């Protein structure tokens, strides 16, 4: 049980040590430098394919949850495209820009929704 918790921590520490040893290289570049061209490329492809498979699995789970609990009439492809576009925007622009746009969207949406009701209340009272 303890080894399950310690193993990922050791992997992160190894990646951090390698990042400090090779600060200007990416994971693919320094794996090729350490392990050689062919073995480094094979390990890099395994690493990248793991992240693609994990991303597809998480996206599928989010889509299944959304169509089964929240929006049953919406096609799963639409939900997956929306979630993937948010993730791509956050990865491309940074989390600061994504949080700013989310803040603006919710603030503007709130003022647009609340404005008519506030106007109706003030018209009734006057």
Secondary structure, DSSP 8 states (H G I E B T S, - for coil): -HHHHHHHHHHHHHHHHHHHHTTTS-HHHHHHHHH-HHHHHHHHHHHHHHHHHHHHHHHHHHHHHIIIII-TTS-HHHHHHHHHHHHHHHHHH-HHHHHHHHHHHHHHHHHHHHHHHHHHHHHHH-
